Amino acid sequence: MATTQLYHDAAAGNQKTWTFSAWIKKSNLGSNAYLFSQGSSGTNFIGIYFGTNDEFKVYNEVSSSQTLYFITNRLLRDTSAWYHIVVQCDTTQATEADRFKIWINGSQETSFSTAAYPAQNSDTNMNAATRERIGVYHPGGSSPNHYWNGYMSHIALVDGSVVAPTVFGETDSTSGIWKFKQPTGVTWGTNGFHLKFENSGNLGLDSSGNSNTFSLSGNGRQALDTPSNVYATWNPLSRSTGNVYSNGNTTVAYSNNYQKNANATLTFNNGKWYAEFKRGGAANLHIGIVGNTFLEDGRIVTDTSSNHTYNMRGHTGCVTLISNSSDQDIYVDGSDSGTNVDFYSAAGDIVMVAFDSATKKIWFGKNGTWSGSGNPATGANASLTYSGTATSDFTFGTDTENGSSCSANFGSGYFGTTAISSAGSNGNGSLFEYDVPSGYYALNTKNINTYG
């Protein structure tokens, strides 16, 4: 969400008893990131947020005194999945442990590095007659800070009631995974709201029936990535340090001289997959497919060196297109294959990649035209057929260097903050700039479950 926030001026409500629920997918790691803040000043506010170690926190301050403070020992660092957060508060309870609870993905958190319970019958800053803000720390009189960078869905507040997590989510009977559930039968109270983000023209629309609609400030936009269908993004936990990720991890850049790799968050072992990549900057940009011998069976391997130890071009398990003004070669398992493509990719160009997991054929194209009269739909004229070391866990990858960047469109319909100019066909619900070859799909969990 970058510098985006949603805000609404609350009326006086129940400051003792309330429930906050949010479905979120993280993009930034290692920094303060606020889901919600409300208050009259920096000394009278409540904050629901992630800390610099990716721990989850809830903090309430009244007249410069801490009255409620919880920090989980659990760290939430998975940028490929959605989390469901529920915070329950009822200070009227006689038993201290009943006054405040945190739930993540349907399970109550019981391990805290800090657990300061509110006093019985004390007021919090939630539901005070002050401005509520989503996606930023910004109580009255303070400067906006600690913006949320990631995805949000179904943000809800219940004013005056403690509501169970099972109202907002449930366990899938087949997979055992906690999944979204449409809330019903909720008494929302004065300040209660339910923001679904379904209306692209009015993202802050309240669906609770209370008409507590939020105003939008900044460049936030609707995403196809939801708790029910998770799209691939660049993975900030992949091999290389020093990369800068932005736009919900759909853009990656590296400013120094050596090439650094980024991989997508989702992998596949079957099916046919398509994605688009826009090059930014004048330096070289590598695009391709990586597999298990590069990913090292899914383990996170961090490159802390200053050289290019973990770039696609010089490593086994990769098919890498090197496209610049003097070289349009395809490298396989770290060596030049002797196979070229018939285009040069400059800044602003959109490179298309199609990969057939069964035949290991890969096609490269640019700005709507496949190299060498290739046709992924028929299997004709592939740019290369891979027969190297990687055998499973394939995904898309890129290398960047010297200020170059790569904005991936895995089907969301955006390159960074720029929407595609005109959607092609065969997207199967996903949005790409160019026509998706028949039989090929966007890399998301729904398609992996069906075709992968």
Order of alpha helices (4+ residues) and beta strands (2+ residues): beta-beta-beta-beta-beta-beta-beta-beta-beta-beta-beta-beta-beta-beta-beta-beta-beta-beta-beta-beta-beta-alpha-beta-beta-beta-beta-beta-beta-beta-beta-beta-beta-beta-alpha
